[in-house]
Amino acid sequence: MGTMYDVIVLGARCGGSPAGMLLARKGYRVLVVDRATFPSDTISTHLIHPLGVAALQRWGLLERLVKTGCPPIHTYDFDFGPAVISGSPGTEESPVGYCARRTILDKLLVDAAADAGAEIREGFNVEEIVIENGRVTGIKGHSKHGSPVIEHANVVIGADGRYSMLAEAVNAERYSEKSRLMAPYYSYWSDLPMNGHFETYIRPNRGFAAVPTHDDLTLVIVGWPFAEFETIKTDIEGNYLKVLAMAPAFAERVNRAKRVAPFAGTPSPNFFRKPYGPGWALIGDAGYNKDPITAQGIMDAFHDADRCVNALDQVFGGARSFDDAMEEYRRVRDQQAMPMYEFTTQLATLGPPPKEMLQLIGAMRGNQRAMDGFVKMNAGTISPAEFFSPENVRTILAAAQMGMRQG
Ligand SMILES: Cc1cc2nc3c(=O)[nH]c(=O)nc-3n(C[C@H](O)[C@H](O)[C@H](O)COP(=O)(O)OP(=O)(O)OC[C@H]3O[C@@H](n4cnc5c(N)ncnc54)[C@H](O)[C@@H]3O)c2cc1C
């Protein structure tokens, strides 16, 4: 028998390590386990939008990230072919995004959890969730060469990704599910300068994005409709370059650059899971997973860690019942995420933008305030519900008409 922890966190990346860190900072006894050993890469691109960067700043970790040489991204450009929308993604307090390599970001997060006093067990594979009388009470697993051990806690948090073992073990309810929509492949390029810009290109049934990251490299990700995945796989490089050629000026820049890594990528399922039950909670992809086209996952995992830890703190402090505090955690998550989920899953079809959207894109040209709004919406800084509100759309269209009359 092991020690009794207040919380065991299964998974030590964007959701798990911040949760471990925040709980340990509040004085709780925490164990964070992961089968990976850090630094460790994972199949994921890694743009962190400004509100995710704001979380790192709040936690005192932004300076550490900046010191790793990660370049700031101050402008996002959306190239629809005939029109380009460019603007600032952030807020006055948190104006830029960063695209930190996961080998660097995740290690930084694990170290921060350890610094805060969380016990970290890397290279530890959990093979079973311990459930007693319908309540999760711990985990059973083993380190690489060790024999199986059982650890117990008041609450086990599943930060174990979209195929969460904890979610499976408790049969967590799934809702608002959608099928896989996009098939992405990405790689890294040298000599492809971005000058602080994140560039996205939207073409018929195709899309791609380029973003600067560590080591003067640029990450370029291409997306196809999921229905074409099997065909794309037969010639990834050829198909990838064909999509880049749909934006000739960008393709020209790529001709002068050099690819320095193999291709990676995997399609994502889209769903929400009920994120709590007797003795357990879910954060990050384990609780809410979506297509990466809007790059929300890391920021969402940070927000979940904050909110879930605050809820558990209220429970442990006796201020609220577990069900009450955790239902509010779920309600706030869903309320904030749902409009972006709908926008993301619509975008990930890579279908032509609806007529109203095209009209709005045309009307935004030359209107910096409107373009900033569009960019902030894509970055998750403001909600799609706010940006696409009838009042905001009317204001943008009216400004364009006024401009046309004056011009
Ligand atoms: C192709 C692609 C591109 C993406 N691009 C972006 C992007 O640009 N920006 C963005 O914000 N998001 C992006 N995402 C999403 C992002 O990767 C996730 O949202 C994020 O990693 C979620 O973090 P997490 O901590 O919830 O889970 P994960 O990062 O999946 O971590 C889960 C951890 O749990 C551990 N684990 C699981 N089971 C066990 C077990 N049984 N025992 C021990 N350990 C276990 C795993 O080893 C892993 O380390 C992308 C995703 C994909 C697939």
The ligand as an ORCA input file, in Angstrom:
! r2SCAN-3c Opt
* xyz 0 1
  C      -2.262     17.438    -34.902
  C      -2.596     18.258    -33.675
  C      -2.252     19.597    -33.637
  C      -2.553     20.371    -32.502
  N      -2.200     21.686    -32.478
  C      -2.468     22.459    -31.406
  C      -2.051     23.819    -31.350
  O      -1.411     24.358    -32.268
  N      -2.386     24.533    -30.236
  C      -3.100     23.997    -29.210
  O      -3.410     24.713    -28.255
  N      -3.470     22.697    -29.222
  C      -3.167     21.924    -30.277
  N      -3.530     20.601    -30.287
  C      -4.233     20.065    -29.115
  C      -3.262     19.792    -27.961
  O      -2.279     18.874    -28.377
  C      -4.022     19.231    -26.760
  O      -5.202     19.977    -26.535
  C      -3.186     19.209    -25.490
  O      -2.049     18.428    -25.646
  C      -4.028     18.675    -24.325
  O      -3.207     18.472    -23.210
  P      -3.605     17.399    -22.129
  O      -2.689     17.615    -20.977
  O      -5.073     17.428    -21.864
  O      -3.370     15.957    -22.795
  P      -2.089     15.336    -23.521
  O      -1.175     16.379    -24.036
  O      -2.644     14.336    -24.480
  O      -1.313     14.559    -22.343
  C      -1.821     13.379    -21.795
  C      -0.692     12.680    -21.041
  O      -1.279     11.585    -20.314
  C      -0.346     10.530    -20.337
  N      -1.075      9.267    -20.153
  C      -2.185      8.842    -20.812
  N      -2.558      7.615    -20.377
  C      -1.645      7.246    -19.437
  C      -1.489      6.088    -18.638
  N      -2.351      5.058    -18.700
  N      -0.439      6.044    -17.793
  C       0.433      7.078    -17.694
  N       0.325      8.206    -18.432
  C      -0.698      8.293    -19.291
  C       0.300     10.579    -21.720
  O       1.568      9.948    -21.698
  C       0.389     12.098    -21.952
  O       1.660     12.601    -21.600
  C      -3.230     19.787    -31.400
  C      -3.568     18.435    -31.422
  C      -3.253     17.672    -32.546
  C      -3.623     16.213    -32.540
*
